């Protein structure tokens, strides 16, 4: 069973590899020399606060 799963996985990778390499850069995206500003403040600060709260909760549970 283990060998069958390994063989299936390897076969899948071999069949998927050409499709992955065929993906081109596309037509969209930033132009060379253009300024691409990204607002990072709002979402990053919320994720940081949520991660800190989660870590503190886990640490308090571990001590109890």
C-alpha positions as CSV (number, residue, x, y, z in Angstrom):
1,X,0.0,0.0,0.0
2,X,2.8,2.4,0.9
3,X,4.6,1.7,-2.4
4,X,1.4,2.3,-4.3
5,X,0.9,5.7,-2.6
6,X,4.5,6.6,-3.3
7,X,4.2,5.6,-6.9
8,X,1.0,7.6,-7.3
9,X,2.5,10.6,-5.8
10,X,5.6,10.5,-8.0
11,X,3.4,10.0,-11.1
12,X,1.3,13.0,-10.1
13,X,4.5,15.1,-9.7
14,X,5.8,14.0,-13.1
15,X,2.5,14.8,-14.8
16,X,2.0,18.2,-13.0
17,X,5.5,19.5,-13.7
18,X,5.0,20.5,-17.3
19,X,1.8,22.4,-16.4
20,X,3.6,24.3,-13.7
21,X,6.5,25.3,-16.0
22,X,4.0,26.4,-18.7
23,X,2.7,29.2,-16.6
24,X,4.0,32.4,-18.0
25,X,4.5,35.8,-16.3
26,X,1.1,37.0,-17.4
27,X,0.0,40.4,-18.8
28,X,-0.7,42.2,-15.6
29,X,1.5,43.2,-12.7
30,X,3.6,46.2,-12.0
31,X,5.4,48.0,-14.8
32,X,9.2,48.4,-14.5
33,X,10.1,51.7,-12.9
34,X,6.6,52.2,-11.6
35,X,6.1,52.9,-7.9
36,X,4.1,50.2,-6.1
37,X,3.1,51.4,-2.7
38,X,1.5,48.8,-0.4
39,X,-0.4,49.9,2.7
40,X,0.8,47.4,5.4
41,X,-0.1,49.2,8.6
42,X,-3.7,48.3,9.2
43,X,-3.7,44.5,8.6
44,X,-0.2,43.9,10.0
45,X,-0.9,45.6,13.3
46,X,-4.1,43.6,13.8
47,X,-2.3,40.4,13.0
48,X,0.5,41.3,15.5
49,X,-2.1,42.1,18.2
50,X,-4.0,38.8,17.6
51,X,-0.8,36.8,17.6
52,X,0.4,38.4,20.9
53,X,-3.0,37.7,22.5
54,X,-3.0,34.1,21.4
55,X,0.6,33.6,22.6
56,X,-0.2,35.1,26.0
57,X,-3.3,32.9,26.3
58,X,-1.3,29.8,25.5
59,X,1.4,30.7,28.0
60,X,-1.1,31.3,30.8
61,X,-2.8,27.9,30.0
62,X,0.6,26.2,30.1
63,X,1.5,27.6,33.6
64,X,-1.9,26.5,35.1
